[in-house]
Amino acid sequence: GRAREVFGWQKAETDWRKVVADPTLDIIDINTPNDTHCEIAVAAAKAGKAVLCEKPLACTVAKAERMVAAVKQARVVNMVCHNYRRIPAVALARQMIENGELGDRIYHYRARYAQQWLADPRFPLTWRLQKGIAGSGAHGDINAHIIDLARYLVGEIKEVCGLMETFVKERPLMEPGSTPPRAVPDGQTGKVTVDDAVSWIGRFKNGATANLEATRLAHGRKNHITLEVNGEKGSLFFDFEDMNRLKFFNAAEPPHRRGFTDIIVTDRDIHPYAKNWWPPGHIVGYEHTFVNTFADFIVAVVSGKSVQPTFEDGLANEKVLAAVAKSARTKRWVKV
């Protein structure tokens, strides 16, 4: 009730079932903890609602498959909220790769997603550190993003070999309802049941190689995402901390002036999403990636046609996550 008053909403519910059943609503946006995604999405699809779901799509491949089956059977518009696809620089990178500007063959995809918010061992045991709710740690939380970008930019992944590590195995229990999370005063601790960090290599079906790392224990890294794609005719590099810039190395340039070119991705006439925002050079920020995502989703709902990344993309990502986790357990290469 208080949130409704603060934000001026007409309605507020604490039971998702009432939200799904509301005949006045056309869209269900699922941003609850990971263990509830499947149940809500299946119910929403059966109710004929368009569904936008946070990543990872589900905690397991089986649940993701149930979600895909539900939206297909109901023929409802569906999408996974991988907002980083809609950074203008990343969308431009996709265009350049598709246009052959890196050549017909891609050799390497390298990505790192590093955060520091768990680097302090005194940080309390939130739901994201409990496997029963989150499914996994850095793996499903942030590795899912750079896996999705790998598939978006380069293609489907064939096989993987990975390792996962939990460095801080016990953490203080969290004081219920505390915001930001605070540890209970009596010093009680609980077991961390998810990974802190994951690293893996792999091969794409098109022959390119993959090298990815995700961690939430990197001091100094707030939300550090870097991507590099190397092809036979050039390379692309992106750093989220400089998100309006894409770097391009064109190997066709004369040797005396080869180097990475800075592309400021803000030109209304030629760059993805730029026409919806400011004049050239007036940069966009993190929040605009969500606006771009929601706008594309709403246009999809109006047209009745789903837009990428769909639940099928979410399922494909989940299969890669599961393969990496299996590889880490078995210490073997695993096919996706």
C-alpha positions in Angstrom: 0.0 0.0 0.0 2.8 2.4 0.9 4.6 1.8 -2.4 1.3 2.4 -4.3 0.9 5.7 -2.6 4.5 6.8 -3.2 4.5 5.9 -6.9 0.9 6.9 -7.5 -0.2 3.5 -8.8 -3.9 2.7 -9.1 -3.5 -0.8 -7.8 -1.0 -2.8 -5.8 -1.0 -6.6 -5.0 1.2 -8.8 -2.9 0.0 -12.0 -4.5 1.3 -12.6 -8.1 -1.7 -14.9 -8.8 -4.1 -11.9 -8.5 -1.9 -9.9 -10.9 -1.9 -12.7 -13.5 -5.7 -13.1 -13.1 -6.4 -9.4 -13.5 -8.3 -9.0 -16.8 -7.3 -5.4 -17.2 -3.6 -6.4 -17.6 -2.1 -7.5 -20.9 1.6 -7.9 -19.8 3.2 -9.7 -16.9 6.8 -8.6 -16.1 8.5 -11.2 -13.9 11.3 -9.7 -11.8 11.0 -12.0 -8.8 13.7 -14.4 -7.4 14.7 -17.1 -9.9 12.9 -20.0 -8.3 9.5 -18.4 -9.0 10.0 -17.6 -12.7 8.7 -20.8 -14.1 5.4 -21.0 -12.1 4.5 -17.4 -12.8 5.4 -17.5 -16.5 3.4 -20.7 -17.1 0.4 -19.2 -15.3 0.7 -15.9 -17.2 0.9 -17.7 -20.6 -2.2 -19.8 -19.8 -4.0 -16.6 -18.9 -3.1 -15.2 -22.4 -0.7 -12.5 -21.1 2.4 -11.4 -22.9 5.4 -12.2 -20.7 8.7 -10.4 -20.1 10.9 -12.3 -17.7 14.2 -11.5 -16.0 17.2 -13.6 -16.5 18.2 -16.3 -16.0 14.9 -17.6 -17.5 14.8 -20.4 -14.9 17.0 -22.3 -12.5 17.1 -25.5 -14.6 16.8 -26.6 -18.2 13.7 -28.6 -17.4 11.9 -25.5 -16.0 13.0 -23.4 -19.0 11.6 -26.0 -21.3 8.3 -25.8 -19.5 8.2 -22.1 -19.9 9.0 -22.3 -23.6 6.3 -24.9 -24.1 3.8 -22.8 -22.3 4.3 -19.6 -24.3 4.3 -21.6 -27.6 1.1 -23.4 -26.7 -0.6 -20.1 -25.7 1.0 -18.2 -28.6 1.8 -15.3 -26.4 4.5 -12.7 -27.0 7.5 -13.5 -24.8 11.0 -12.1 -24.1 13.9 -12.4 -21.7 15.2 -9.2 -20.2 18.8 -9.3 -21.4 19.1 -5.5 -21.6 22.7 -5.5 -22.6 21.7 -6.6 -26.2 20.2 -3.1 -26.4 23.2 -1.1 -25.6 23.6 0.9 -28.9 27.3 0.0 -29.2 26.6 -3.8 -28.7 23.7 -3.6 -31.3 26.1 -1.9 -33.7 28.7 -4.6 -33.1 26.1 -7.2 -34.1 25.3 -5.2 -37.3 29.0 -4.9 -38.2 29.6 -8.7 -37.7 26.5 -9.5 -39.7 27.6 -7.2 -42.5 30.9 -9.0 -42.7 33.1 -6.2 -41.5 35.1 -8.6 -39.4 35.2 -11.1 -42.3 33.4 -14.3 -43.0 35.1 -16.1 -40.1 35.1 -15.1 -36.5 38.0 -16.5 -34.5 37.5 -15.5 -30.9 34.9 -14.2 -28.4 36.3 -13.1 -25.1 34.2 -11.6 -22.3 34.6 -10.8 -18.6 31.9 -9.7 -16.2 33.3 -8.7 -12.8 31.7 -7.1 -9.8 32.9 -6.5 -6.2 29.8 -6.6 -4.1 30.6 -10.0 -2.5 34.3 -9.3 -2.1 33.8 -8.5 1.6 33.3 -11.8 3.5 31.1 -10.0 6.0 28.4 -9.3 3.4 25.3 -11.2 4.6 23.7 -14.3 3.2 21.0 -12.9 0.7 18.8 -15.0 -1.5 21.3 -14.7 -4.3 23.7 -16.8 -2.3 21.2 -19.7 -1.8 21.0 -22.3 -4.5 17.4 -23.3 -3.7 16.3 -19.8 -4.6 18.9 -18.4 -7.1 19.9 -21.7 -8.8 23.5 -20.5 -9.0 25.7 -17.6 -8.1 27.8 -15.4 -10.5 27.1 -18.1 -13.0 23.3 -17.5 -13.6 23.4 -13.9 -12.3 26.0 -12.3 -14.6 27.7 -15.1 -16.6 24.2 -15.5 -18.2 24.5 -12.0 -19.7 27.8 -12.6 -21.4 26.6 -16.0 -22.6 23.6 -14.3 -24.1 25.9 -11.7 -25.8 28.1 -14.5 -27.1 25.1 -16.1 -28.8 23.8 -12.7 -30.0 27.2 -11.6 -31.5 28.9 -14.9 -32.7 26.4 -17.8 -32.7 25.4 -21.0 -30.9 27.9 -22.7 -28.6 28.9 -26.3 -29.3 30.9 -27.5 -26.2 32.4 -26.1 -23.0 35.0 -26.7 -20.3 34.7 -24.8 -17.1 35.5 -24.4 -13.4 33.5 -22.8 -10.6 34.6 -21.7 -7.2 33.0 -20.6 -3.9 35.7 -18.7 -2.1 33.6 -17.5 0.9 31.8 -20.6 2.1 30.1 -19.1 5.2 28.5 -15.7 5.6 26.6 -13.9 8.3 22.8 -14.4 8.3 20.8 -11.5 6.9 18.6 -9.4 9.1 15.1 -10.0 7.6 13.8 -7.1 5.5 17.0 -5.0 5.9 17.7 -2.6 3.0 20.5 -2.5 2.2 21.2 -6.0 3.5 22.6 -6.1 7.1 24.0 -9.0 9.1 22.2 -10.2 12.1 23.7 -8.8 15.3 24.3 -12.1 17.0 27.0 -13.3 14.5 25.2 -16.4 13.3 26.3 -17.6 9.9 25.0 -19.8 7.1 26.4 -21.8 4.3 26.9 -20.2 0.8 25.5 -22.8 -1.6 26.3 -21.1 -4.9 29.4 -20.2 -6.9 31.3 -16.9 -6.3 33.2 -17.1 -9.7 33.1 -19.1 -12.9 35.6 -19.3 -15.8 35.2 -21.4 -19.0 36.4 -21.9 -22.5 34.4 -23.3 -25.3 33.8 -23.7 -29.1 31.0 -22.2 -31.1 29.3 -24.3 -33.8 30.9 -22.0 -36.4 34.4 -22.8 -35.2 35.1 -19.7 -33.2 36.5 -20.1 -29.7 35.1 -18.7 -26.4 36.8 -17.5 -23.2 34.5 -16.2 -20.5 34.8 -15.2 -16.8 32.3 -14.0 -14.3 33.0 -13.1 -10.7 31.4 -11.1 -7.9 34.6 -11.0 -5.8 36.7 -8.5 -7.9 37.7 -5.5 -5.7 37.4 -2.3 -7.7 35.0 -3.7 -10.3 31.5 -2.3 -9.8 29.8 -3.6 -13.0 32.8 -4.3 -15.3 31.8 -5.9 -18.6 34.3 -6.2 -21.4 33.9 -7.9 -24.8 36.3 -8.6 -27.7 35.5 -10.3 -30.9 38.3 -11.1 -33.4 37.7 -12.0 -37.0 39.7 -12.6 -40.1 39.4 -8.9 -41.2 39.4 -7.1 -37.9 38.4 -6.8 -34.2 35.7 -5.2 -32.1 36.2 -4.2 -28.4 33.6 -2.9 -25.9 33.8 -1.8 -22.3 30.6 -1.2 -20.4 32.2 1.5 -18.3 32.5 3.5 -21.5 29.2 2.2 -23.0 28.7 4.8 -25.7 32.0 3.8 -27.4 32.8 0.8 -29.7 36.4 0.2 -30.7 37.0 -1.2 -34.2 40.3 -2.4 -35.7 40.2 -2.7 -39.5 43.0 -5.0 -40.7 42.4 -3.7 -44.3 43.8 -0.3 -43.4 47.4 0.5 -44.6 49.9 -0.8 -42.0 51.2 2.7 -41.1 47.8 3.8 -39.8 46.3 0.7 -38.4 44.8 1.0 -34.9 41.6 0.8 -32.9 39.1 3.4 -34.1 36.7 5.0 -31.5 33.2 4.9 -32.7 30.9 7.1 -30.6 27.6 5.4 -31.0 25.2 8.3 -30.7 24.4 9.4 -34.3 20.7 9.6 -34.9 20.8 8.7 -38.5 23.1 5.7 -38.5 23.4 4.1 -35.1 21.0 1.6 -33.4 18.4 3.2 -31.0 20.1 6.7 -31.3 17.1 8.2 -33.2 15.0 7.8 -30.0 17.3 9.8 -27.8 19.6 12.9 -27.9 21.6 14.8 -30.6 25.0 13.2 -31.5 27.5 13.1 -28.7 24.8 13.4 -26.0 25.4 10.0 -24.4 22.9 7.5 -23.0 23.3 5.5 -19.8 22.4 2.2 -18.2 18.7 3.0 -17.7 18.3 3.6 -21.5 19.1 -0.1 -22.1 15.9 -1.0 -20.2 13.8 1.7 -22.0 15.0 0.3 -25.3 14.2 -3.2 -24.1 10.7 -2.3 -22.9 10.0 -0.3 -26.0 10.9 -3.2 -28.3 8.8 -5.5 -26.2 5.7 -3.3 -26.2 6.0 -2.9 -30.0 6.2 -6.7 -30.2 3.0 -7.0 -28.0 1.2 -4.6 -30.3 2.3 -6.5 -33.4 1.7 -9.9 -31.8 5.2 -11.1 -32.8 7.9 -11.9 -30.2 11.2 -10.1 -30.4 14.7 -11.4 -29.4 15.8 -12.6 -27.0 12.7 -14.9 -26.7 12.2 -17.6 -24.1 13.8 -19.9 -26.6 17.0 -17.8 -26.3 16.6 -18.1 -22.5 16.4 -21.8 -22.8 19.5 -21.9 -25.1 21.4 -19.8 -22.5 20.2 -22.2 -19.7 21.6 -25.1 -21.7 25.0 -23.4 -21.8 24.9 -22.6 -18.1 24.0 -26.2 -17.3 26.8 -27.6 -19.5 29.4 -25.3 -17.8 28.2 -26.4 -14.4 28.4 -30.1 -15.4 31.9 -29.6 -16.8 33.0 -27.9 -13.5 31.6 -30.9 -11.5 33.0 -33.6 -13.8 36.2 -31.8 -14.8 35.5 -32.8 -18.4 34.5 -31.1 -21.7 30.7 -31.2 -22.1 28.6 -30.8 -25.2 25.8 -28.2 -25.0 
